[in-house]
Amino acid sequence: MTDALPDRLSTNPKSPHYDEALLARGVGIRFNGQEKTNVEEYCVSEGWIRVAAGRSLDRFGNPMTVRLKGTVEPYLRGAPEPGEASP
């Protein structure tokens, strides 16, 4: 398996952009230079992430989300960061 991440990825199993095998490997998101741990979905080419908006739920019981625009940098958590020496 390559270390290339898709342009768009979602944690919702109902989404067409869901990839269970890739999510099991551990995907991290850096948004505008800050580490984000609560990302529901991201798109690199369009430059946005979708995060939960507090604890509110929609009428189907899914978390309400907010779309934030900025620089999105996905990476695999087990892989060394760019510029870091591998152990």
N, C-alpha and C positions, 0 to 999 in steps of 0.2 A: 504494500500500500504506500502511495506517495504521501509527501507532506504538504501537497497542494490543497488548500482549503477552497470550498466553493464560494462563489460570489455572494450567495444568499443561503442562510441556514436558519432553521426554526427548531425550537424545543417542543412544539406542539405536534403530537403524533397525527393529528388530522390534517396538517399542512402538507402540501406537495413538496415543500423544501425541507422536510424532516429526514434525517439520516441517523438512525440509531447506532450504527457501527462507528461513525465518526464522533458522535457525542459521547460514546462510551470511552473513547481514547482520551477525551478531555480537551475541550476547546476553550481558550481564554479570549477575552475581548478587551482591547485597549481603545477607549473612546476619548478623543481629544487629549491623548497623553495620560489618561487615568485608567487604572484597572477597574473594570465593572464586573460584578459577579451576579447581577440580577437581570441579565439580558434574556429576553424571550425570543427575539428574532433580530437578525441583522442583514444589511445589504451594503456591500463595499462600494459597488459602482454608483449607487444613488446616494451614499453617505448618510445612512440613518441606522438607528437601533430602536427596538421596541422594548420598553421596560414596564414593569407593573406599576400602577399608580396607587400606591398605598395598599390598603387591605380591602378596597372596594371590589365587588363582584358584579358581573352583568347578570341578566335574568336567567342565563343558562348555568351559572355557577363558576364561570371562567373569570380569571382576574382581569380587571379593566387595565388597559395599557395606554401608554403615551409614546408617541414617536418623536425622538430627538434627532436633530440633524447635526452632523459634524464629521470628523475624520475617524473612520473605523479601521482598526487593525486586528484581525483575528490571528490566533496562533495556537499551536498545539502545546498543551501544558507540559508534557513530558519532554519536548524538544528543547534544546538550548536556545536562549534568546539571541537574536542577531547582535554580534559584537561581543558576546560572552565566550570565554574559553570553555570547551567541554571537559568534564572531569576525567 
